[in-house]
Amino acid sequence: MPDTGAMWDNLQAGGSEALRGEKIFPDILELISKLGLPKCHVVGHDWGGYVAWELVINAPDQFKSHVAISMSHPLVFSTSLNLQSLRDNWYMYLNTQDDIVDLYTKDDCAFYREFIIPTHPEADEVCARLKDPVAMNGMRNWDRGNPLASLYLAARTPGALTPYYTKVAVPTMGVWSAGDTYLLEEHMQQSGEHCADFEYRRFSRSTLQVTTRVTMPPALEQRISLFLRTRRVTA
C-alpha cells in the first residue's frame, strides 16, 4: 500500500476530490500496473484500511494477501448503524468544519490531545505533524472527500452495497488492538464473515495509536511479515 500520508503534499492540488474513493482506487491500481507488479500484498490502516478493503473487494486478482489494521470490512460498518455508532463517528464530522484547523492546533493542540488522541503514546509527534498546514489539510481531505452522509445514504439505498456481499477472495488478516478509542473489536471479528480466508489477531497495545508513517510495534510488524510470507491465493 503506498504511504498515503506521505502523498498529502501532492494531493493538495486535487483537494478532497483527489481522495474520493472512486478516484483513488483506480489511481493506486494504475500505480501497481506501472510498477510492473503482477500480484502484490496490501496492508492498510485507518483511511488506508478503507482503501485496502476496496482494492481487494474490487480487484481481487491483483493481490496475494491483505492485512486490515483496525478498519473493519465496509459492510460491517454500513450494517452496524445505530445511535451509538453515529455518536462514535462524531470526530469525522468535526474534521470537515471550517474552524477545525485553529481548534486542533490552539494551545499546543490541547483540544486534539484531550478528545481525539487521549491515550496516544506519541501525542507530541502527532501534534507536530498536524501543525503543518499541508499535513492538516491532507488529513481533513479524507473526511471531506468521503463524507459520512454519503456512506450512510449508501447503507440505506437498495442495491448500493450489493458488490460487498461477495466474500473477499484475497486471504485476509484482521488486526485489532486493546485500547483503540474509536474502532470496535467486534467489528473486526465480524469482518471474517465477509472473507473466504480470514485470520484474526488481537494485540494488547493499540496499533491505531502507535502506527505512524514510519513505525509500528515490532510484534505487529513480525506478525504481518509472517502472514505475508505464508499466505497463498485461494483457488
C-alpha positions in Angstrom: 0.0 0.0 0.0 1.5 3.4 -0.9 2.1 5.7 2.0 -1.0 7.9 1.5 0.2 10.0 4.4 3.4 10.9 2.6 1.3 11.6 -0.5 -0.5 14.5 1.1 1.7 17.2 -0.4 0.9 16.1 -3.9 -2.7 15.5 -3.2 -3.4 19.1 -2.2 -3.5 20.1 -5.8 -6.7 18.0 -6.2 -8.0 18.8 -2.8 -10.6 16.5 -1.2 -11.8 15.4 -4.7 -8.5 13.6 -5.3 -9.2 11.4 -2.2 -12.7 10.3 -3.2 -12.9 6.5 -3.2 -13.9 6.2 -6.8 -10.9 8.3 -7.8 -8.1 7.0 -5.6 -8.7 3.3 -6.1 -8.1 3.4 -9.9 -5.0 5.6 -9.3 -3.5 3.0 -7.0 -4.3 0.2 -9.4 -2.6 2.2 -12.2 0.4 2.7 -9.9 0.7 -1.0 -9.3 0.5 -1.6 -13.1 3.2 0.9 -13.9 5.4 -0.8 -11.3 5.0 -4.0 -13.2 3.7 -6.0 -10.2 1.5 -8.9 -11.4 0.3 -9.5 -7.9 1.2 -7.9 -4.6 0.3 -7.7 -0.9 -1.7 -4.8 0.5 -1.6 -3.6 4.1 -4.0 -0.8 5.2 -4.6 1.2 8.3 -7.1 4.0 9.1 -8.2 5.6 5.8 -5.6 3.4 4.1 -7.5 0.5 5.6 -10.6 1.7 3.9 -8.8 1.9 0.6 -7.2 -1.5 1.0 -10.6 -3.2 1.6 -12.0 -1.6 -1.5 -9.0 -2.8 -3.5 -9.3 -6.4 -2.5 -13.1 -6.3 -3.0 -13.0 -4.7 -6.5 -9.7 -6.1 -7.8 -9.1 -9.4 -6.0 -6.9 -10.9 -8.8 -4.3 -8.2 -8.2 -3.5 -9.2 -4.6 -1.8 -12.1 -2.9 -2.9 -11.2 0.6 -4.4 -8.4 2.6 -3.9 -7.0 6.2 -6.5 -4.8 7.7 -5.3 -2.9 10.7 -8.2 -1.7 12.9 -10.5 -0.9 10.0 -13.3 -3.4 9.5 -15.0 -4.6 6.3 -17.1 -1.9 4.7 -20.3 -3.9 5.0 -19.8 -4.3 8.8 -19.6 -0.5 9.1 -22.6 0.1 6.9 -24.9 -2.5 8.5 -24.0 -1.7 12.1 -25.6 1.8 12.1 -27.2 2.7 15.4 -27.3 5.7 17.6 -24.1 4.8 19.4 -22.1 4.3 16.2 -23.3 7.6 14.9 -22.1 9.2 18.2 -18.7 7.4 17.9 -18.2 8.9 14.5 -18.6 12.5 15.7 -14.9 13.4 15.1 -15.2 12.5 11.4 -18.0 15.2 11.1 -15.9 17.6 13.1 -12.9 17.2 10.7 -15.0 18.8 7.9 -15.7 22.0 9.7 -14.1 25.3 8.8 -12.6 26.2 12.1 -11.1 22.8 12.8 -7.5 23.8 12.0 -7.5 26.6 14.6 -9.3 24.4 17.1 -7.0 21.4 16.7 -3.8 23.5 16.9 -4.7 26.0 19.6 -2.8 25.9 22.8 -0.4 23.2 21.6 -3.2 21.0 20.3 -4.9 21.0 23.7 -8.4 20.0 22.3 -6.9 17.4 20.0 -4.9 15.8 22.7 -7.9 15.7 25.1 -10.6 14.5 22.9 -9.1 13.0 19.7 -6.0 11.2 20.9 -6.4 10.9 24.7 -4.4 7.7 25.0 -1.9 8.2 22.3 1.7 7.5 23.5 3.2 9.7 20.7 0.9 12.7 21.0 3.8 15.2 20.7 4.8 13.7 17.4 1.3 13.6 16.1 0.7 17.2 17.0 3.9 18.4 15.5 2.7 17.0 12.1 -0.8 18.5 12.5 0.8 21.9 12.9 2.0 21.6 9.4 -0.9 23.2 7.3 -0.3 20.8 4.4 -0.5 17.7 6.7 -3.6 19.1 8.5 -5.4 19.7 5.2 -4.4 16.3 4.0 -5.9 14.6 7.0 -9.1 16.7 6.6 -9.4 15.9 2.9 -10.1 12.2 3.6 -13.2 13.1 5.6 -14.2 15.9 3.2 -13.7 13.6 0.1 -15.6 10.7 1.7 -18.4 12.3 3.8 -20.1 10.1 6.3 -23.5 11.2 5.0 -22.7 9.6 1.6 -21.8 6.3 3.3 -24.9 6.4 5.4 -27.0 7.1 2.3 -25.5 4.1 0.5 -26.3 1.9 3.5 -30.0 3.0 3.2 -30.2 2.7 -0.6 -31.3 -0.7 -2.0 -28.6 -2.3 -4.2 -25.9 0.2 -3.3 -24.0 -2.3 -1.3 -24.5 -5.4 -3.5 -20.8 -5.7 -4.5 -19.8 -6.0 -0.9 -21.9 -9.2 -0.3 -19.4 -11.3 -2.3 -16.9 -12.7 0.1 -13.4 -11.3 -0.2 -11.3 -14.0 -2.0 -7.9 -12.5 -1.0 -6.5 -14.1 2.2 -7.0 -11.5 4.9 -5.7 -10.9 8.4 -7.7 -8.6 10.6 -5.8 -6.8 13.4 -7.4 -5.1 16.3 -5.7 -3.7 19.5 -6.9 -3.1 23.0 -7.3 0.5 23.9 -8.5 1.6 20.5 -10.5 4.7 21.2 -13.0 4.6 18.2 -12.9 1.3 16.4 -14.6 -1.8 17.8 -13.1 -5.3 18.3 -16.4 -7.0 17.4 -16.5 -5.1 14.0 -13.1 -6.6 13.1 -14.2 -10.0 14.2 -17.3 -9.8 12.2 -15.2 -8.9 9.1 -14.3 -12.6 8.9 -17.9 -13.4 7.9 -17.2 -11.5 4.7 -13.9 -13.2 3.8 -13.3 -16.6 2.3 -9.9 -16.9 4.2 -9.7 -14.8 7.4 -7.3 -14.8 10.3 -8.0 -12.5 13.4 -5.2 -11.2 15.6 -5.6 -9.1 18.8 -2.8 -7.1 20.2 -2.6 -5.7 23.7 -1.3 -2.3 22.6 -3.2 0.0 20.4 -1.9 -0.3 16.8 -4.0 2.7 15.8 -2.1 4.8 18.3 1.4 3.7 17.6 1.3 3.0 13.9 2.7 6.1 12.2 4.1 6.8 8.8 7.4 5.1 9.5 7.0 2.8 12.5 4.8 0.1 14.0 5.2 -2.1 17.1 7.8 -4.9 16.4 5.3 -7.7 17.4 2.8 -6.4 14.8 5.5 -6.0 12.1 6.7 -9.5 12.7 3.2 -11.0 12.6 2.4 -9.1 9.4 5.7 -10.3 7.8 4.9 -13.9 8.7 1.4 -13.6 7.3 2.6 -12.1 4.0 5.2 -14.9 3.6 2.9 -17.8 4.3 -0.4 -16.9 2.8 -1.4 -18.1 -0.7 -4.1 -17.0 -3.0 -7.1 -19.4 -2.8 -8.4 -21.0 -5.9 
